């Protein structure tokens, strides 16, 4: 697997040729984060991609639905083997922060804190 790397602000990296691409565990990690930050109906080519964040964050008592959606999205990400830990650390009407520990198909564990605003 190979994907174009992102800058700290979420833009594609350019200017260094093949060095701008991520491979193996780094690519899987970036794909997990990118998929979790994606909103349903946000991409014209696949309006079902992403999570229904507007619906989930706009309603009360959706913590379990959020965790289920996040779990399904991460496990369906190419290269993810298992989720070791998944925790919803913060949730308000408009944002959520998720902590997740994942092991990829290469046996590499990684931890991420993902904020959706």
C-alpha positions as a Markdown table, in Angstrom:
| # | Residue | x | y | z |
|---|---|---|---|---|
| 1 | Unk | 0.0 | 0.0 | 0.0 |
| 2 | Unk | 1.2 | 3.5 | -0.8 |
| 3 | Unk | -0.6 | 6.8 | -0.3 |
| 4 | Unk | 0.5 | 10.4 | -0.7 |
| 5 | Unk | 1.5 | 11.9 | 2.6 |
| 6 | Unk | -0.3 | 14.8 | 4.2 |
| 7 | Unk | 1.1 | 18.0 | 5.8 |
| 8 | Unk | 0.2 | 18.9 | 9.4 |
| 9 | Unk | -2.7 | 21.0 | 8.0 |
| 10 | Unk | -4.1 | 18.1 | 6.0 |
| 11 | Unk | -2.9 | 19.1 | 2.5 |
| 12 | Unk | -1.1 | 16.7 | 0.2 |
| 13 | Unk | 2.7 | 16.9 | 0.3 |
| 14 | Unk | 4.4 | 17.8 | -2.9 |
| 15 | Unk | 7.9 | 18.6 | -4.1 |
| 16 | Unk | 10.0 | 15.6 | -3.1 |
| 17 | Unk | 8.8 | 13.0 | -5.6 |
| 18 | Unk | 8.5 | 9.5 | -4.1 |
| 19 | Unk | 9.5 | 10.8 | -0.7 |
| 20 | Unk | 6.1 | 12.4 | -0.5 |
| 21 | Unk | 4.4 | 9.0 | -0.3 |
| 22 | Unk | 3.9 | 6.9 | 2.7 |
| 23 | Unk | 4.1 | 3.1 | 2.7 |
| 24 | Unk | 3.2 | 0.1 | 4.9 |
| 25 | Unk | 2.4 | 1.0 | 8.5 |
| 26 | Unk | 2.6 | 4.8 | 8.0 |
| 27 | Unk | 0.1 | 4.6 | 5.1 |
| 28 | Unk | -2.3 | 2.5 | 7.1 |
| 29 | Unk | -2.1 | 4.9 | 10.0 |
| 30 | Unk | -2.8 | 7.9 | 7.8 |
| 31 | Unk | -5.7 | 6.1 | 6.2 |
| 32 | Unk | -7.3 | 5.3 | 9.6 |
| 33 | Unk | -7.1 | 9.0 | 10.6 |
| 34 | Unk | -8.3 | 10.2 | 7.2 |
| 35 | Unk | -11.3 | 7.9 | 7.2 |
| 36 | Unk | -12.3 | 8.9 | 10.8 |
| 37 | Unk | -12.2 | 12.5 | 9.9 |
| 38 | Unk | -14.4 | 12.0 | 6.7 |
| 39 | Unk | -18.0 | 13.0 | 6.7 |
| 40 | Unk | -20.8 | 11.2 | 4.9 |
| 41 | Unk | -22.0 | 13.0 | 1.7 |
| 42 | Unk | -18.7 | 14.9 | 1.6 |
| 43 | Unk | -17.2 | 13.2 | -1.5 |
| 44 | Unk | -19.2 | 13.3 | -4.7 |
| 45 | Unk | -17.8 | 10.0 | -6.0 |
| 46 | Unk | -19.0 | 8.1 | -3.0 |
| 47 | Unk | -21.6 | 9.8 | -0.8 |
| 48 | Unk | -21.7 | 6.8 | 1.5 |
| 49 | Unk | -18.0 | 7.1 | 2.5 |
| 50 | Unk | -17.2 | 8.6 | 5.8 |
| 51 | Unk | -19.1 | 8.7 | 9.1 |
| 52 | Unk | -22.4 | 10.4 | 9.7 |
| 53 | Unk | -20.8 | 13.0 | 12.0 |
| 54 | Unk | -23.5 | 15.6 | 11.7 |
| 55 | Unk | -26.2 | 13.1 | 12.8 |
| 56 | Unk | -24.1 | 11.6 | 15.5 |
| 57 | Unk | -22.8 | 14.8 | 17.1 |
| 58 | Unk | -26.1 | 16.6 | 16.7 |
| 59 | Unk | -28.1 | 14.3 | 18.9 |
| 60 | Unk | -28.0 | 13.2 | 22.5 |
| 61 | Unk | -27.0 | 9.8 | 23.8 |
| 62 | Unk | -25.1 | 8.7 | 20.7 |
| 63 | Unk | -21.9 | 7.6 | 22.4 |
| 64 | Unk | -22.4 | 3.9 | 21.7 |
| 65 | Unk | -23.4 | 4.6 | 18.0 |
| 66 | Unk | -20.3 | 6.7 | 17.6 |
| 67 | Unk | -18.1 | 3.9 | 19.0 |
| 68 | Unk | -19.8 | 1.3 | 16.8 |
| 69 | Unk | -19.4 | 3.5 | 13.7 |
| 70 | Unk | -15.7 | 4.2 | 14.5 |
| 71 | Unk | -15.0 | 0.6 | 15.2 |
| 72 | Unk | -16.6 | -0.5 | 11.9 |
| 73 | Unk | -14.8 | 2.2 | 9.9 |
| 74 | Unk | -11.4 | 1.4 | 11.4 |
| 75 | Unk | -11.7 | -2.4 | 10.9 |
| 76 | Unk | -12.8 | -1.9 | 7.3 |
| 77 | Unk | -9.7 | 0.1 | 6.6 |
| 78 | Unk | -7.2 | -1.8 | 4.5 |
| 79 | Unk | -4.3 | -3.0 | 6.5 |
| 80 | Unk | -5.9 | -2.9 | 10.0 |
| 81 | Unk | -5.7 | -6.2 | 11.9 |
| 82 | Unk | -7.2 | -5.4 | 15.3 |
| 83 | Unk | -8.3 | -2.6 | 17.5 |
| 84 | Unk | -6.7 | -2.9 | 20.9 |
| 85 | Unk | -8.5 | 0.0 | 22.6 |
| 86 | Unk | -11.2 | 2.5 | 21.6 |
| 87 | Unk | -12.3 | 5.3 | 23.8 |
| 88 | Unk | -14.5 | 8.3 | 23.3 |
| 89 | Unk | -12.7 | 10.9 | 25.5 |
| 90 | Unk | -14.8 | 14.0 | 24.7 |
| 91 | Unk | -18.1 | 14.6 | 23.0 |
| 92 | Unk | -20.1 | 17.8 | 22.7 |
| 93 | Unk | -22.8 | 18.9 | 20.3 |
| 94 | Unk | -20.3 | 19.8 | 17.6 |
| 95 | Unk | -17.1 | 17.8 | 18.2 |
| 96 | Unk | -15.6 | 14.6 | 19.4 |
| 97 | Unk | -12.2 | 13.3 | 20.4 |
| 98 | Unk | -11.4 | 9.6 | 20.1 |
| 99 | Unk | -8.4 | 7.7 | 21.3 |
| 100 | Unk | -7.6 | 4.5 | 19.5 |
| 101 | Unk | -4.9 | 1.8 | 19.7 |
| 102 | Unk | -4.6 | -0.3 | 16.5 |
| 103 | Unk | -2.3 | -3.1 | 15.3 |
| 104 | Unk | -1.8 | -3.3 | 11.6 |
| 105 | Unk | -1.2 | -6.4 | 9.3 |
| 106 | Unk | 2.5 | -5.9 | 9.7 |
| 107 | Unk | 2.2 | -6.4 | 13.5 |
| 108 | Unk | 3.0 | -2.7 | 14.2 |
| 109 | Unk | 0.9 | -1.1 | 16.9 |
| 110 | Unk | 0.0 | 2.6 | 16.8 |
| 111 | Unk | -2.0 | 5.0 | 18.9 |
| 112 | Unk | -3.9 | 8.0 | 17.6 |
| 113 | Unk | -6.0 | 10.7 | 19.1 |
| 114 | Unk | -8.5 | 11.9 | 16.5 |
| 115 | Unk | -10.5 | 15.1 | 16.9 |
| 116 | Unk | -13.6 | 15.6 | 14.7 |
| 117 | Unk | -14.8 | 19.2 | 14.6 |
